[in-house]
Structure formats: C-alpha cells, structure tokens
C-alpha cells in the first residue's frame, strides 16, 4: 500500500481555504487544553527529556499562577547542547517574547499567524496572561473535522424532521425528540407589530436566568443570542413569535425561538455575516446589520435553524453552563 503524506504547503493551502468556511471558529474551540509545562527553575536538560519522552517540539514555561512567561523550543535545546549549556536553568535561555493567541481569536487570524511566523504551535493565553491551551495545525484540522461531523448529524436530523409525518414545529431540531412546549420553564410571546418592543423577551429571559442562579457569562451569551432571534422575528417574519427556554438536566439551557411568518429562502446565505434582507427603514432604526444568525451561532454551543418559505422559522440553541448548574 502506498501512503501519501501531504507536504507543508498543501496543508497550509487547505487551512486557508477551510478557514474561510469556519472564519468565526474561536481558539477556545480549537485548542488542546491539556498542556505539558515546566517551571522556570528547572534545567534545559529536564526540558529536553520531557520533549524527547513525550515527542513534542516545544514546552511553555509558566510561573506559580500558571501565567505564561516563556517558551523552550527544539531550537533552544540544540543551541544549548552545542554551547554545553544544557544543565543551566530554563529562565536564562528560554524565549521570552512569545507570540500567543487569545481564547476568542478567530480561526482566520490564527491561520494568518501560522503563515506569518511559521511556528509549529501557539500558546493560548487569556486576558490575565494565564496559559489555557495550545494550538497546532493538527488541532485546527481536528476541530474543523468535528464541525463537519456535527454539520452532517444536524443535516441528517433536519432531513428526518422534514420527511417525517410530524410537523417540524413539534420536534427538537437538535435531538429529534418531540418538544413539550407546555413544559418550558420560560415562555414569551413576541409582538412583531411594534419595533420599539424588540428585546423585551430577551430582557425578561435574562431576569429569569439570573433569578435561577445562572452564571453571568452564560446569562450574557443566552441573552445576546435570544435578543438576535427576537429581532429577526420582529423585522423579518411579519408574524408573532414565541421564545421558549428549558433549564436542562446536566447543566445546559435550551432556547427555542419560532414564528410562522415569511420564512428564510436561503439559510446558508442568511448565516453569512453581513447578509441582510432588512428594508432601508429597518436599517435606519439600527437593525438588520446581517449579524443576527452569526451572533446566535457564535454565542451558542449548538444551534440549528429550520425554515421554509411561507411556513416560518425555528431556531434552536443549546448553551452549556459554566461549571454546570
């Protein structure tokens, strides 16, 4: 059997092309959080042995609070061996100026850094300087393949829902199960006739979530995504809509926003940032920037949209709570 191994240039080209399709994918979704690190007071010899045993080409150096302070690469080890410095402390020979990636940095920016610096990996560091992960090209490809897998599963469920005997308004787009709307922990009817009332439903849901002890970060994400869905009902549907919310077992929240209005003609196109069918009047009011579905997808952990022209829209989103509930 002949085994084909793609060269670096073909991998780089592939990443650039795929990066366009998944431009909004953040580093936090791509990175590997399980990182091998070392403190600065160990020797380069210890670092060399760790790299040899674990077959890695770089080790982040951290302080007692896990803040990134440097990096030792295979090149640093080679230089140390050549100059007989391998028994010296890491802090005297590590690379201090490390190019890092932020957890919310988008895939397009990450790919650009790989192309610019030609490094094999980038540490992911939060706003406090704490090391939270590492990204390699292998991690990027793995994350993209996972997105493709989820897309396939979602498409299969969408097809099943459409072809089944039951109206897709009665089924969960994500699980495929029947939706017991009467069991929702929260429900709000959206009035599409008054644009000044946009956001009331999202605000009420936010109050409900806070009252039930959800963490601030999760509440913010859920509120933003729900607001965007509510705006879409008011400015696009020409129909009343409903916001449903369930506090799921296992530490997650499901939000479902549906209407029986005009529907979306091309969901794929509607998901592109900046695409809008809003009228000039609506845009003058500050709505219809074409970021609604994109923001919903960015804030939620899982999202599916079902629509048919003249039959309405259903948006279903899952949010994983920080640390569960």
ZICORRA-V297797 format. One record per residue. N is the residue number from 1. RES is the residue in three letters. PHI is phi as a letter, one per 30 degrees, with the letter a starting at -180 (none if undefined). Layout:
N;RES;PHI / N;RES;PHI
This chain:
1;UNK;none / 2;UNK;c / 3;UNK;c / 4;UNK;c / 5;UNK;c / 6;UNK;d / 7;UNK;d / 8;UNK;d / 9;UNK;d / 10;UNK;d / 11;UNK;d / 12;UNK;d / 13;UNK;d / 14;UNK;d / 15;UNK;d / 16;UNK;d / 17;UNK;d / 18;UNK;d / 19;UNK;e / 20;UNK;d / 21;UNK;d / 22;UNK;b / 23;UNK;e / 24;UNK;d / 25;UNK;d / 26;UNK;d / 27;UNK;e / 28;UNK;d / 29;UNK;d / 30;UNK;c / 31;UNK;d / 32;UNK;c / 33;UNK;d / 34;UNK;c / 35;UNK;c / 36;UNK;d / 37;UNK;b / 38;UNK;b / 39;UNK;d / 40;UNK;d / 41;UNK;d / 42;UNK;d / 43;UNK;c / 44;UNK;d / 45;UNK;d / 46;UNK;d / 47;UNK;d / 48;UNK;e / 49;UNK;d / 50;UNK;d / 51;UNK;d / 52;UNK;d / 53;UNK;d / 54;UNK;c / 55;UNK;h / 56;UNK;b / 57;UNK;c / 58;UNK;a / 59;UNK;b / 60;UNK;d / 61;UNK;c / 62;UNK;b / 63;UNK;c / 64;UNK;d / 65;UNK;c / 66;UNK;i / 67;UNK;d / 68;UNK;d / 69;UNK;b / 70;UNK;l / 71;UNK;a / 72;UNK;c / 73;UNK;c / 74;UNK;d / 75;UNK;d / 76;UNK;d / 77;UNK;d / 78;UNK;d / 79;UNK;d / 80;UNK;d / 81;UNK;d / 82;UNK;d / 83;UNK;c / 84;UNK;h / 85;UNK;c / 86;UNK;d / 87;UNK;c / 88;UNK;d / 89;UNK;d / 90;UNK;e / 91;UNK;e / 92;UNK;d / 93;UNK;b / 94;UNK;d / 95;UNK;d / 96;UNK;d / 97;UNK;c / 98;UNK;c / 99;UNK;d / 100;UNK;c / 101;UNK;b / 102;UNK;d / 103;UNK;e / 104;UNK;c / 105;UNK;d / 106;UNK;d / 107;UNK;e / 108;UNK;d / 109;UNK;d / 110;UNK;d / 111;UNK;d / 112;UNK;d / 113;UNK;d / 114;UNK;d / 115;UNK;d / 116;UNK;d / 117;UNK;c / 118;UNK;i / 119;UNK;d / 120;UNK;d / 121;UNK;a / 122;UNK;b / 123;UNK;d / 124;UNK;c / 125;UNK;b / 126;UNK;d / 127;UNK;d / 128;UNK;c / 129;UNK;i / 130;UNK;d / 131;UNK;d / 132;UNK;c / 133;UNK;a / 134;UNK;b / 135;UNK;b / 136;UNK;c / 137;UNK;d / 138;UNK;d / 139;UNK;d / 140;UNK;d / 141;UNK;d / 142;UNK;d / 143;UNK;d / 144;UNK;d / 145;UNK;d / 146;UNK;d / 147;UNK;d / 148;UNK;d / 149;UNK;d / 150;UNK;d / 151;UNK;d / 152;UNK;d / 153;UNK;d / 154;UNK;d / 155;UNK;d / 156;UNK;d / 157;UNK;d / 158;UNK;d / 159;UNK;d / 160;UNK;d / 161;UNK;d / 162;UNK;d / 163;UNK;d / 164;UNK;d / 165;UNK;d / 166;UNK;c / 167;UNK;e / 168;UNK;d / 169;UNK;d / 170;UNK;c / 171;UNK;b / 172;UNK;d / 173;UNK;d / 174;UNK;c / 175;UNK;c / 176;UNK;i / 177;UNK;d / 178;UNK;d / 179;UNK;c / 180;UNK;c / 181;UNK;d / 182;UNK;d / 183;UNK;c / 184;UNK;d / 185;UNK;d / 186;UNK;b / 187;UNK;b / 188;UNK;b / 189;UNK;d / 190;UNK;d / 191;UNK;c / 192;UNK;d / 193;UNK;d / 194;UNK;b / 195;UNK;d / 196;UNK;d / 197;UNK;c / 198;UNK;d / 199;UNK;j / 200;UNK;d / 201;UNK;d / 202;UNK;d / 203;UNK;d / 204;UNK;d / 205;UNK;d / 206;UNK;e / 207;UNK;e / 208;UNK;d / 209;UNK;d / 210;UNK;d / 211;UNK;d / 212;UNK;c / 213;UNK;i / 214;UNK;d / 215;UNK;d / 216;UNK;d / 217;UNK;d / 218;UNK;d / 219;UNK;d / 220;UNK;d / 221;UNK;d / 222;UNK;d / 223;UNK;d / 224;UNK;d / 225;UNK;d / 226;UNK;d / 227;UNK;e / 228;UNK;d / 229;UNK;d / 230;UNK;d / 231;UNK;e / 232;UNK;d / 233;UNK;d / 234;UNK;d / 235;UNK;c / 236;UNK;c / 237;UNK;d / 238;UNK;i / 239;UNK;a / 240;UNK;d / 241;UNK;b / 242;UNK;b / 243;UNK;c / 244;UNK;c / 245;UNK;b / 246;UNK;b / 247;UNK;d / 248;UNK;d / 249;UNK;d / 250;UNK;j / 251;UNK;i / 252;UNK;b / 253;UNK;b / 254;UNK;c / 255;UNK;c / 256;UNK;b / 257;UNK;b / 258;UNK;b / 259;UNK;b / 260;UNK;c / 261;UNK;c / 262;UNK;d / 263;UNK;i / 264;UNK;c / 265;UNK;d / 266;UNK;b / 267;UNK;d / 268;UNK;e / 269;UNK;d / 270;UNK;d / 271;UNK;d / 272;UNK;d / 273;UNK;d / 274;UNK;j / 275;UNK;d / 276;UNK;b / 277;UNK;c / 278;UNK;d / 279;UNK;d / 280;UNK;e / 281;UNK;d / 282;UNK;d / 283;UNK;d / 284;UNK;d / 285;UNK;d / 286;UNK;j / 287;UNK;c / 288;UNK;i / 289;UNK;d / 290;UNK;i / 291;UNK;c / 292;UNK;e / 293;UNK;d / 294;UNK;d / 295;UNK;d / 296;UNK;d / 297;UNK;d / 298;UNK;d / 299;UNK;d / 300;UNK;c / 301;UNK;d / 302;UNK;b / 303;UNK;b / 304;UNK;b / 305;UNK;b / 306;UNK;b / 307;UNK;a / 308;UNK;b / 309;UNK;e / 310;UNK;i / 311;UNK;c / 312;UNK;j / 313;UNK;b / 314;UNK;b / 315;UNK;c / 316;UNK;b / 317;UNK;b / 318;UNK;c / 319;UNK;b / 320;UNK;d / 321;UNK;d / 322;UNK;d / 323;UNK;i / 324;UNK;i / 325;UNK;b
